[in-house]
Amino acid sequence: MSKPLIFISNDDGVSAPGLAHLISAVSEYGEVVAVAPDSEQSGKASSITVNAPLRLTQRESIAGARVYSVNGTPVDCVKLGLHSLFAEGTRPSIMLSGVNHGSNSGNSVIYSGTMGAVMEACMNGIAAVGFSLLHHSISADFTNTTAFIKAITERVLESGLPEEVCLNVNIPAKCVPKGIKVVRAARGYWTEEYARYTDPHGEPYYWLTGHFLNEEPDNDATDEYWLSREYVSVVPVRPDQSDVRAMEAVKDLLCR
């Protein structure tokens, strides 16, 4: 192929404006193939479908890209796309996910379907980047993400990424970002996670809500710190969650 092959997915669904924006932003860099869920799959992390058939459906092209939907999760989209859409011996040069409607900073990476797709591609040896805008609205303005999407995509296409590393990119909303900071995810936790309601039959039900409580708001080594100061955060992520640093302590605990 004379042009790089760019593989795109998301977790907001094939009709999400963020997906169309990402395709349009990078279409000049190569041949684009997008495979996205047929409905919103936010919070599905790295889940896969194991007890139902998956269907791959071609959709209307976006900015010259071939676009497909899958009745499954973001990871289903990546796995099925790699299995079914590329000729034997052909692999994407890069995999991009997003642009997500909402933040994936802090510990949200654990839950994120956007990053689940990215980590699946990374485990398949493909350079992979997830993009998120800190604005949940379906009508969010993605205009100020374009320059950063282009710059990061171009550099990764040129130079690749470290082995077994992918990128979690978060972009502040309602501003022109001041630059890029390569940092780690802020430590914190979610609080007031569920709102309680009562249905017409008097039975309680719960709706996921809450907010992220940053435990280190003044730490300039973290994504939350720089996002609040209108910078794009880039967090290198490894799908392998083994904690090599803790091995000796665990050996002392269990093997003495």
Order of alpha helices (4+ residues) and beta strands (2+ residues): beta-alpha-beta-beta-beta-alpha-beta-alpha-beta-alpha-beta-beta-beta-beta-beta-beta-alpha-beta-alpha
